């Protein structure tokens, strides 16, 4: 069966994917020699496991489903944005737990989702706008610089203040998701 796409386009695409594959193989070899079983690898494991252990003990009992929905949203959005940033060469990570996508598991799937869930459940009477500003400021002006100082995050042309409004929007959407009351039993 003849493909619908032009054969030259298919050949060019194949060539580009082969180059991507070769770079991934080279990065894997680098990761295996320079990250796996080194301090940054173990530190990243700690950053991946500790937030979830803390959340397990201090979560609001009875709201786990709602909070996990929020955490899943945050993990999805941040990993997608992180992927774009890495692919576009805006930033990159060292000390990765695994040398593949997602960009940095402890940040996208652990630290940010758990922090968001805690911000939502802690002091629920505080206005969400104030919480969003504190959340965005904490991540942008404390979290990212600490990760950069340690050497796990290299921002390239990215500035911390670019992240600030993005995190505010992520928090607002997360807050709205946490208020959804339309769940029906299956």
Sine and cosine of phi, psi and omega as CSV:
sin_phi,cos_phi,sin_psi,cos_psi,sin_omega,cos_omega
0.00,0.00,0.74,-0.68,-0.02,-1.00
-0.99,0.15,0.78,-0.63,0.04,-1.00
-0.93,0.38,0.42,-0.91,0.03,-1.00
-0.96,0.29,-0.48,0.88,-0.01,-1.00
-0.98,0.20,0.45,-0.89,0.08,-1.00
-0.86,0.50,0.68,-0.74,-0.05,-1.00
-0.91,0.40,-0.52,0.85,0.06,-1.00
-0.91,0.42,-0.63,0.78,0.03,-1.00
-0.90,0.44,-0.66,0.75,0.03,-1.00
-0.90,0.43,-0.67,0.74,0.01,-1.00
-0.90,0.43,-0.67,0.74,0.01,-1.00
-0.90,0.43,-0.69,0.72,0.04,-1.00
-0.87,0.49,-0.69,0.72,0.02,-1.00
-0.87,0.49,-0.70,0.71,0.01,-1.00
-0.87,0.49,-0.70,0.71,0.01,-1.00
-0.90,0.44,-0.67,0.74,0.02,-1.00
-0.92,0.39,-0.52,0.85,0.08,-1.00
-0.91,0.41,-0.62,0.79,0.06,-1.00
-0.91,0.42,-0.68,0.73,0.05,-1.00
-0.87,0.49,-0.69,0.72,0.01,-1.00
-0.87,0.49,-0.69,0.72,-0.01,-1.00
-0.89,0.46,-0.67,0.74,0.05,-1.00
-0.89,0.46,-0.65,0.76,0.04,-1.00
-0.89,0.45,-0.62,0.78,0.05,-1.00
-0.90,0.43,-0.70,0.72,0.03,-1.00
-0.89,0.45,-0.68,0.73,0.01,-1.00
-0.90,0.43,-0.64,0.76,0.04,-1.00
-0.86,0.52,-0.70,0.71,0.02,-1.00
-0.89,0.46,-0.68,0.73,0.06,-1.00
-0.87,0.49,-0.73,0.68,-0.01,-1.00
-0.86,0.50,-0.70,0.72,-0.03,-1.00
-0.88,0.48,-0.61,0.79,-0.04,-1.00
-1.00,0.08,-0.51,0.86,-0.18,-0.98
-0.90,-0.43,-0.20,0.98,-0.03,-1.00
-0.84,-0.54,-0.78,0.63,-0.06,-1.00
-0.82,0.57,0.80,-0.60,0.02,-1.00
0.94,0.35,0.30,0.95,0.11,-0.99
-0.97,-0.23,0.14,-0.99,-0.10,-0.99
-0.84,0.55,-0.64,0.77,-0.05,-1.00
-0.93,0.37,-0.52,0.85,0.08,-1.00
-0.91,0.42,-0.76,0.65,0.01,-1.00
-0.90,0.43,-0.63,0.78,0.03,-1.00
-0.89,0.46,-0.65,0.76,0.04,-1.00
-0.91,0.42,-0.61,0.80,0.08,-1.00
-0.89,0.46,-0.69,0.72,0.03,-1.00
-0.87,0.48,-0.68,0.73,0.03,-1.00
-0.91,0.41,-0.42,0.91,0.01,-1.00
-0.99,0.13,-0.58,0.81,-0.12,-0.99
-1.00,-0.02,-0.68,0.73,-0.11,-0.99
-0.84,0.54,-0.73,0.68,-0.01,-1.00
-0.85,0.52,-0.63,0.78,-0.01,-1.00
-0.94,0.34,-0.58,0.82,0.07,-1.00
-0.91,0.42,-0.70,0.72,0.03,-1.00
-0.88,0.47,-0.71,0.71,0.00,-1.00
-0.87,0.50,-0.66,0.75,-0.03,-1.00
-0.84,0.54,-0.64,0.77,-0.04,-1.00
-1.00,0.10,-0.46,0.89,-0.11,-0.99
-0.91,-0.41,0.19,0.98,0.01,-1.00
-0.94,0.35,0.36,-0.93,0.07,-1.00
-0.98,0.21,0.93,-0.37,-0.03,-1.00
-0.89,0.46,0.67,-0.74,-0.01,-1.00
1.00,-0.02,-0.22,0.97,0.01,-1.00
-0.92,-0.40,0.26,0.97,-0.09,-1.00
-0.84,0.54,-0.71,0.71,-0.03,-1.00
-0.87,0.49,-0.73,0.68,0.02,-1.00
-0.89,0.46,-0.71,0.70,0.00,-1.00
-0.92,0.40,-0.64,0.76,0.02,-1.00
-0.92,0.39,-0.52,0.85,0.10,-0.99
-0.89,0.46,-0.71,0.71,0.06,-1.00
-0.88,0.48,-0.74,0.67,0.01,-1.00
-0.87,0.50,-0.62,0.78,0.04,-1.00
-0.91,0.41,-0.66,0.75,0.06,-1.00
-0.86,0.50,-0.74,0.67,-0.02,-1.00
-0.88,0.47,-0.69,0.73,0.02,-1.00
-0.88,0.47,-0.68,0.74,0.00,-1.00
-0.89,0.45,-0.78,0.63,-0.06,-1.00
-0.92,0.40,-0.74,0.67,-0.06,-1.00
-0.93,0.38,-0.60,0.80,0.02,-1.00
-0.93,0.36,-0.59,0.81,0.04,-1.00
-0.92,0.40,-0.73,0.69,0.04,-1.00
-0.90,0.44,-0.63,0.77,0.04,-1.00
-0.88,0.47,-0.70,0.72,0.04,-1.00
-0.84,0.54,-0.72,0.70,0.02,-1.00
-0.88,0.48,-0.70,0.72,0.01,-1.00
-0.87,0.48,-0.66,0.75,0.01,-1.00
-0.94,0.35,-0.73,0.68,-0.02,-1.00
-0.89,0.46,-0.60,0.80,0.01,-1.00
-0.99,0.17,-0.04,1.00,0.04,-1.00
0.97,0.25,0.35,0.94,-0.03,-1.00
-0.98,0.18,-0.56,0.83,0.06,-1.00
-0.45,-0.89,0.19,-0.98,0.11,-0.99
-0.44,-0.90,0.15,-0.99,-0.08,-1.00
-0.83,-0.56,0.49,-0.87,0.17,-0.99
-0.88,-0.47,0.27,-0.96,0.06,-1.00
0.94,0.33,0.53,0.85,-0.05,-1.00
-0.94,0.35,0.57,-0.82,0.04,-1.00
-0.93,0.38,-0.69,0.72,0.12,-0.99
-0.77,-0.64,0.56,-0.83,-0.14,-0.99
-1.00,0.07,0.57,0.82,-0.03,-1.00
-0.74,-0.67,-0.12,-0.99,0.15,-0.99
-0.95,0.32,0.65,-0.76,0.17,0.98
-0.97,0.25,0.26,-0.96,-0.13,-0.99
-0.85,0.52,-0.83,0.55,0.00,-1.00
-0.56,-0.83,0.99,-0.15,-0.09,-1.00
-0.80,0.60,-0.75,0.67,-0.04,-1.00
-0.86,0.52,-0.57,0.82,-0.02,-1.00
-0.97,0.23,-0.79,0.62,-0.14,-0.99
-0.97,0.22,-0.56,0.83,-0.13,-0.99
-0.93,-0.37,-0.04,1.00,-0.05,-1.00
-0.74,-0.67,-0.92,0.40,-0.09,-1.00
-0.88,0.47,-0.80,0.60,-0.06,-1.00
-0.93,0.38,-0.73,0.69,0.03,-1.00
-0.88,0.48,-0.69,0.72,-0.03,-1.00
-0.92,0.38,-0.67,0.75,0.03,-1.00
-0.88,0.48,-0.66,0.75,0.02,-1.00
-0.89,0.46,-0.71,0.70,0.01,-1.00
-0.88,0.48,-0.65,0.76,0.04,-1.00
-0.91,0.41,-0.68,0.73,0.02,-1.00
-0.87,0.50,-0.62,0.78,-0.01,-1.00
-0.94,0.33,-0.66,0.75,-0.07,-1.00
-0.99,0.11,-0.39,0.92,-0.04,-1.00
-0.99,0.12,0.78,-0.63,0.02,-1.00
0.74,0.67,0.91,0.42,-0.07,-1.00
-0.89,0.45,-0.27,0.96,-0.01,-1.00
-0.99,0.17,-0.26,0.96,0.02,-1.00
-0.93,0.37,0.67,-0.74,-0.03,-1.00
-0.85,0.53,0.71,-0.71,-0.05,-1.00
-0.88,0.47,-0.47,0.88,0.03,-1.00
-0.91,0.42,-0.69,0.73,0.03,-1.00
-0.90,0.44,-0.69,0.72,0.04,-1.00
-0.88,0.48,-0.66,0.75,-0.01,-1.00
-0.89,0.46,-0.66,0.75,0.02,-1.00
-0.91,0.41,-0.71,0.71,0.02,-1.00
-0.90,0.44,-0.70,0.72,0.02,-1.00
-0.85,0.52,-0.79,0.61,-0.01,-1.00
-0.88,0.47,-0.67,0.75,0.00,-1.00
-0.92,0.39,-0.68,0.73,-0.01,-1.00
-0.87,0.50,-0.75,0.67,-0.04,-1.00
-0.94,0.34,-0.72,0.69,-0.09,-1.00
-0.95,0.32,-0.66,0.75,-0.16,-0.99
-0.96,-0.28,-0.10,1.00,0.09,-1.00
-0.85,-0.53,-0.82,0.57,-0.07,-1.00
-0.87,0.49,-0.80,0.60,-0.02,-1.00
-0.89,0.45,-0.71,0.70,0.03,-1.00
-0.89,0.45,-0.58,0.82,0.05,-1.00
-0.90,0.43,-0.71,0.71,0.02,-1.00
-0.89,0.45,-0.59,0.81,0.05,-1.00
-0.93,0.38,-0.69,0.72,-0.01,-1.00
-0.88,0.47,-0.64,0.77,0.03,-1.00
-0.92,0.39,-0.50,0.86,-0.01,-1.00
0.97,-0.25,0.11,0.99,-0.01,-1.00
-0.99,0.10,-0.33,0.94,-0.06,-1.00
-0.75,-0.66,0.78,-0.62,0.05,-1.00
-0.86,-0.51,0.95,-0.32,-0.14,-0.99
-0.97,0.25,-0.25,0.97,-0.02,-1.00
0.86,0.50,-0.85,-0.52,0.00,-1.00
-1.00,0.04,0.02,1.00,-0.04,-1.00
-0.99,0.16,0.66,-0.75,0.06,-1.00
-0.93,-0.36,0.56,-0.83,-0.04,-1.00
-0.85,0.53,-0.59,0.81,-0.04,-1.00
-0.94,0.34,-0.26,0.97,0.15,-0.99
-0.93,0.37,-0.56,0.83,-0.04,-1.00
-0.95,0.31,-0.51,0.86,-0.12,-0.99
-0.78,0.62,-0.82,0.57,-0.01,-1.00
-0.92,0.39,-0.49,0.87,0.02,-1.00
-0.90,0.43,-0.72,0.70,0.01,-1.00
-0.92,0.39,-0.55,0.84,0.07,-1.00
-0.88,0.47,-0.72,0.69,0.01,-1.00
-0.90,0.44,-0.68,0.73,0.03,-1.00
-0.86,0.51,-0.68,0.73,0.00,-1.00
-0.91,0.42,-0.71,0.71,-0.01,-1.00
-0.86,0.51,-0.71,0.71,0.02,-1.00
-0.90,0.44,-0.67,0.74,0.04,-1.00
-0.87,0.49,-0.68,0.73,0.02,-1.00
-0.87,0.49,-0.70,0.71,0.03,-1.00
-0.88,0.48,-0.67,0.74,0.04,-1.00
-0.88,0.48,-0.62,0.78,-0.03,-1.00
-0.92,0.40,-0.30,0.95,-0.03,-1.00
-0.99,-0.11,0.01,1.00,-0.01,-1.00
-0.89,0.46,0.77,-0.64,0.01,-1.00
-0.83,-0.56,0.48,0.88,-0.08,-1.00
-0.96,-0.27,0.29,0.96,0.02,-1.00
-0.96,0.29,0.76,-0.65,0.08,-1.00
-0.91,-0.40,0.42,-0.91,0.08,-1.00
-0.94,0.34,0.51,-0.86,-0.02,-1.00
-1.00,0.02,0.00,0.00,0.00,0.00
